[in-house]
Amino acid sequence: MASSAAAATATAPWKQLILNALESNSHLKHSSFLQLVLYSLSFPSFFSLMLSFSLCNFMPSRLLPLQATMGSNGRPSNRTVVFRGFQESSDKIQIHTDRRSRKVEDLWLCPLAEICWYFADSWEQFRINGRVEMIDEANQDSLKLELREKAWHSCSTRSRLQYLGPSPGLPCLSEESTAEASLDPSIGPVASFCLLILDPEQVDYLNLKTNQRLAFMSKKSADEVKGWALEKINP
Amino acid sequence: MASSAAAATATAPWKQLILNALESNSHLKHSSFLQLVLYSLSFPSFFSLMLSFSLCNFMPSRLLPLQATMGSNGRPSNRTVVFRGFQESSDKIQIHTDRRSRKVEDLWLCPLAEICWYFADSWEQFRINGRVEMIDEANQDSLKLELREKAWHSCSTRSRLQYLGPSPGLPCLSEESTAEASLDPSIGPVASFCLLILDPEQVDYLNLKTNQRLAFMSKKSADEVKGWALEKINP
């Protein structure tokens, strides 16, 4: 696989690399934590991004807009999320999120995202670039709603209770804890539960132990079959 | 400090939170690893970002430009880097990089960046937004060149050898390893060694054990003294 010449393959060769890394790092409880980057281009922010882009080398930073929550000023924003497995028989990556969080608003405007996933024990990094599909309760596709239902029931009670708390990222209006909320474990997903599915288009794999780096690029054939090309690049 | 009302302070209150997290997670060898996001707006890419932004909901993904290396298509890009300490007596964060890497090109065009730093044992996440200064050998300021020299000598031999390898991210032209290069430990930084200094403007702190989230925002007073305001926000 690690040939320096580009090669084409129909299955996703990087998927097995991730499964191997998950296995060899499984004793580290955070091995399923990854970082997700989005554009954060709400409409006013998009213009402020262009403004920042034009002016950032010429203006003192205090003149650029400062807002109460991160990622709301047109800059790319980054957060830790949990890998919830591959979608069955595919290379699509599942993530759960709160419908009211900033990232959902960003994804409505532009569904492009990048994951950075570092495995601390095997010294491997995956950077995965792709498009994200959001599945919330308003989705019209019954198969997708089924996926969301299944995802909800795979969550711990503690995780589920998070979706009953106040809107993430807004100023805290009360000192009271909301941890007292309770939830019937048999009921389906609450309105704020959203399933994100990232469909990878490019994967950059770096192994710091072997000093090997591979770039995987998806390509669709004329009959719409997704394949992968890979190239060995300098680390 | 965890007051729900905004409060102003002259020192950086989040810095102590990071120092505490580094101490309580010091047994994890990767606790100094963080993720750095940049804009990746080279000029052609900036226009492709705008194009992607306009078209990403209407075009099949295969029509968007695909390139050999990550982060070169106008999308925000994310990579793992090592925290190299705070700059002396300040809240500025030091990172080392290769002058030939993509992130340096991105930073020349726009110096805005965001760090995401997750501490696996204490369940704490820091998202730090700010502006990055690059110090390479062409810098005219002798104090800054001294900082770069000091940074170089703080690196391990293995780290220093990385800067003698072929250009990162380019296709690998040879199967030969470059690990045989040798380096006199007494000589100063090589041309490709670059010191990055991130000056934080906003910090979002999340503690998943206590379910506490704080937003810190830098503000400059009329006499140019940098201070910090903080607000408790919903996790």
Boltz contact constraints between the chains, C-beta under 6 A:
constraints:
  - contact:
      token1: [A, 4]
      token2: [B, 172]
      max_distance: 6.0
  - contact:
      token1: [A, 30]
      token2: [B, 120]
      max_distance: 6.0
  - contact:
      token1: [A, 35]
      token2: [B, 35]
      max_distance: 6.0
  - contact:
      token1: [A, 35]
      token2: [B, 78]
      max_distance: 6.0
  - contact:
      token1: [A, 35]
      token2: [B, 116]
      max_distance: 6.0
  - contact:
      token1: [A, 37]
      token2: [B, 37]
      max_distance: 6.0
  - contact:
      token1: [A, 37]
      token2: [B, 76]
      max_distance: 6.0
  - contact:
      token1: [A, 37]
      token2: [B, 78]
      max_distance: 6.0
  - contact:
      token1: [A, 53]
      token2: [B, 110]
      max_distance: 6.0
  - contact:
      token1: [A, 56]
      token2: [B, 110]
      max_distance: 6.0
  - contact:
      token1: [A, 61]
      token2: [B, 131]
      max_distance: 6.0
  - contact:
      token1: [A, 61]
      token2: [B, 201]
      max_distance: 6.0
  - contact:
      token1: [A, 62]
      token2: [B, 220]
      max_distance: 6.0
  - contact:
      token1: [A, 66]
      token2: [B, 217]
      max_distance: 6.0
  - contact:
      token1: [A, 68]
      token2: [B, 215]
      max_distance: 6.0
  - contact:
      token1: [A, 70]
      token2: [B, 127]
      max_distance: 6.0
  - contact:
      token1: [A, 70]
      token2: [B, 204]
      max_distance: 6.0
  - contact:
      token1: [A, 75]
      token2: [B, 112]
      max_distance: 6.0
  - contact:
      token1: [A, 76]
      token2: [B, 37]
      max_distance: 6.0
  - contact:
      token1: [A, 76]
      token2: [B, 76]
      max_distance: 6.0
  - contact:
      token1: [A, 78]
      token2: [B, 35]
      max_distance: 6.0
  - contact:
      token1: [A, 78]
      token2: [B, 37]
      max_distance: 6.0
  - contact:
      token1: [A, 78]
      token2: [B, 114]
      max_distance: 6.0
  - contact:
      token1: [A, 78]
      token2: [B, 116]
      max_distance: 6.0
  - contact:
      token1: [A, 80]
      token2: [B, 118]
      max_distance: 6.0
  - contact:
      token1: [A, 80]
      token2: [B, 125]
      max_distance: 6.0
  - contact:
      token1: [A, 110]
      token2: [B, 53]
      max_distance: 6.0
  - contact:
      token1: [A, 110]
      token2: [B, 56]
      max_distance: 6.0
  - contact:
      token1: [A, 112]
      token2: [B, 75]
      max_distance: 6.0
  - contact:
      token1: [A, 114]
      token2: [B, 78]
      max_distance: 6.0
  - contact:
      token1: [A, 116]
      token2: [B, 35]
      max_distance: 6.0
  - contact:
      token1: [A, 116]
      token2: [B, 78]
      max_distance: 6.0
  - contact:
      token1: [A, 118]
      token2: [B, 80]
      max_distance: 6.0
  - contact:
      token1: [A, 120]
      token2: [B, 30]
      max_distance: 6.0
  - contact:
      token1: [A, 125]
      token2: [B, 80]
      max_distance: 6.0
  - contact:
      token1: [A, 127]
      token2: [B, 70]
      max_distance: 6.0
  - contact:
      token1: [A, 129]
      token2: [B, 70]
      max_distance: 6.0
  - contact:
      token1: [A, 131]
      token2: [B, 61]
      max_distance: 6.0
  - contact:
      token1: [A, 166]
      token2: [B, 234]
      max_distance: 6.0
  - contact:
      token1: [A, 167]
      token2: [B, 234]
      max_distance: 6.0
  - contact:
      token1: [A, 168]
      token2: [B, 234]
      max_distance: 6.0
  - contact:
      token1: [A, 169]
      token2: [B, 233]
      max_distance: 6.0
  - contact:
      token1: [A, 170]
      token2: [B, 234]
      max_distance: 6.0
  - contact:
      token1: [A, 171]
      token2: [B, 231]
      max_distance: 6.0
  - contact:
      token1: [A, 171]
      token2: [B, 233]
      max_distance: 6.0
  - contact:
      token1: [A, 172]
      token2: [B, 4]
      max_distance: 6.0
  - contact:
      token1: [A, 172]
      token2: [B, 232]
      max_distance: 6.0
  - contact:
      token1: [A, 172]
      token2: [B, 233]
      max_distance: 6.0
  - contact:
      token1: [A, 172]
      token2: [B, 234]
      max_distance: 6.0
  - contact:
      token1: [A, 202]
      token2: [B, 70]
      max_distance: 6.0
  - contact:
      token1: [A, 204]
      token2: [B, 70]
      max_distance: 6.0
  - contact:
      token1: [A, 215]
      token2: [B, 68]
      max_distance: 6.0
  - contact:
      token1: [A, 217]
      token2: [B, 66]
      max_distance: 6.0
  - contact:
      token1: [A, 220]
      token2: [B, 62]
      max_distance: 6.0
  - contact:
      token1: [A, 231]
      token2: [B, 171]
      max_distance: 6.0
  - contact:
      token1: [A, 232]
      token2: [B, 172]
      max_distance: 6.0
  - contact:
      token1: [A, 233]
      token2: [B, 169]
      max_distance: 6.0
  - contact:
      token1: [A, 233]
      token2: [B, 171]
      max_distance: 6.0
  - contact:
      token1: [A, 233]
      token2: [B, 172]
      max_distance: 6.0
  - contact:
      token1: [A, 234]
      token2: [B, 166]
      max_distance: 6.0
  - contact:
      token1: [A, 234]
      token2: [B, 167]
      max_distance: 6.0
  - contact:
      token1: [A, 234]
      token2: [B, 168]
      max_distance: 6.0
  - contact:
      token1: [A, 234]
      token2: [B, 170]
      max_distance: 6.0
  - contact:
      token1: [A, 234]
      token2: [B, 172]
      max_distance: 6.0
